[in-house]
Amino acid sequence: MKLAQTRLQQLGPYPFERLSALFSGPSQNSQLEPIDAGAGEPRLPLPAFVQPTLDEHIGGFSRYPSTRGDIGLRQAIARWLERRYNLNGIDPNRNVLTANGTREALFAAAHALINPEADEKPYVLMPNPMYQIYLGAAVTAGGIPYLLPCEAENGFEPRLETVPEDVWRRTALVYVCSPSNPTGWVAEAAYFEHLLKLADEHDFYVLSDECYSEIYWQTPPAGLLEVAAGLGRSDFERCLVFNSLSKRSALPGMRSGLIAGDAELIERFAKLRSYTGSATPLPLQHVAIQAWQDEEHVQQHLTGYRASLRAFFDEYGTENIPSGSFFCWLPVENDEAFAVAAYEQQAVTILPGNYLGATNDQSYNPGSGYVRVALVDGPEKAAELARRLKAVKA
Ligand SMILES: Cc1ncc(COP(=O)(O)O)c(C=O)c1O
């Protein structure tokens, strides 16, 4: 084996690179205005507090931000978690870290928490299909990804019952994504309870990606920390949650997120970040403080997302409204062929589902046969998108 060969080589290209490659041949219908429903990037006006807060704190660009994040921001995050999940006693010094968006945090967490030199290689469990960062994190940290298929007949729940005892024994981490990108599945409290019971039995950590927690169809989704507290685990033992201003506040370009939970895990993570992490610039951290303190803009966004979902499904004609997130996970015959046809015939960009899945030992990829459609452009475009997708002939 070459000395310079890295674990990175085990990974394929990222889904959006595959999408660019897929669309490099076919040409988009130039008669229609393009609709980009490929990336999960909210496109909403900036919340009103952004500009004045930036103006006030602009001088902060001349200082290095501290790796853990400004204490004012950690306090705002702790209070938000307490309000949102009816918790108390979240210590901004012990239980909270800030991150330059959760993408890097979700990736780095595996590197901070698993031991690739254990006698037997550790497993990292994750939903399939999934936000591909979990897969990249597991592989590069030296773990073995173990895929939990999420299928329509089980409401897209990543099924814990299917995991063999031998895998549980070697499990180091479990990634949960609720609300789920791409399927829209939302974990009930009982799911987290079951997972925590298994975590105690088999000595692993639960990493809960809750980035879409404020985008839901009916009831606010349960969070891992609130379930842990309800079980009397007020120290949040074995739990880390990840959340972000990218979706909640429609500020993906700000790169601001949170990590919260078990103080010991936070400490390990902080140590890793002291070597690798750089925090969000200070003026942006001040904007982030405002964003965690204000629910009005979040409610406005939610109203808009719901209107878009309603408009899309009224037009599309099925009642597959996701419980959470702004993604529609639509069954099609052949996902790549459908995405190409949508691009060529209707000037629509969507993501083939198999790019968001991984293929297991039995050559099965549960993302195949679906496309992911992001509703990020408001109700009118959502209805137009549905009309165009219905007209696709693949
Ligand atoms: C499931 C999920 N988790 C995490 C992220 C990362 O978001 P950010 O790094 O902007 O906080 C995304 C972004 O698309 C996502 O879909």
Ligand as a Chemical Component Dictionary entry (heavy atoms), coordinates in Angstrom:
data_LIG
# 
_chem_comp.id                   LIG 
_chem_comp.type                 NON-POLYMER 
_chem_comp.pdbx_formal_charge   0 
_chem_comp.three_letter_code    LIG 
# 
loop_
_chem_comp_atom.comp_id 
_chem_comp_atom.atom_id 
_chem_comp_atom.alt_atom_id 
_chem_comp_atom.type_symbol 
_chem_comp_atom.charge 
_chem_comp_atom.model_Cartn_x 
_chem_comp_atom.model_Cartn_y 
_chem_comp_atom.model_Cartn_z 
_chem_comp_atom.pdbx_ordinal 
LIG C1 C1 C 0 -29.002 17.189 7.747 1  
LIG C2 C2 C 0 -28.070 18.338 7.697 2  
LIG N1 N1 N 0 -27.223 18.500 8.720 3  
LIG C3 C3 C 0 -26.326 19.508 8.728 4  
LIG C4 C4 C 0 -26.267 20.409 7.706 5  
LIG C5 C5 C 0 -25.193 21.463 7.757 6  
LIG O1 O1 O 0 -25.654 22.728 7.872 7  
LIG P1 P1 P 0 -24.687 23.914 8.291 8  
LIG O2 O2 O 0 -23.264 23.463 8.187 9  
LIG O3 O3 O 0 -24.998 24.999 7.365 10 
LIG O4 O4 O 0 -25.025 24.206 9.733 11 
LIG C6 C6 C 0 -27.133 20.286 6.604 12 
LIG C7 C7 C 0 -27.045 21.227 5.473 13 
LIG O5 O5 O 0 -27.568 21.070 4.419 14 
LIG C8 C8 C 0 -28.056 19.217 6.608 15 
LIG O6 O6 O 0 -28.915 19.039 5.595 16 
# 
loop_
_chem_comp_bond.comp_id 
_chem_comp_bond.atom_id_1 
_chem_comp_bond.atom_id_2 
_chem_comp_bond.value_order 
_chem_comp_bond.pdbx_ordinal 
LIG C1 C2 SING 1  
LIG C2 N1 SING 2  
LIG C2 C8 DOUB 3  
LIG N1 C3 DOUB 4  
LIG C3 C4 SING 5  
LIG C4 C5 SING 6  
LIG C4 C6 DOUB 7  
LIG C5 O1 SING 8  
LIG O1 P1 SING 9  
LIG P1 O2 DOUB 10 
LIG P1 O3 SING 11 
LIG P1 O4 SING 12 
LIG C6 C7 SING 13 
LIG C6 C8 SING 14 
LIG C7 O5 DOUB 15 
LIG C8 O6 SING 16 
# 
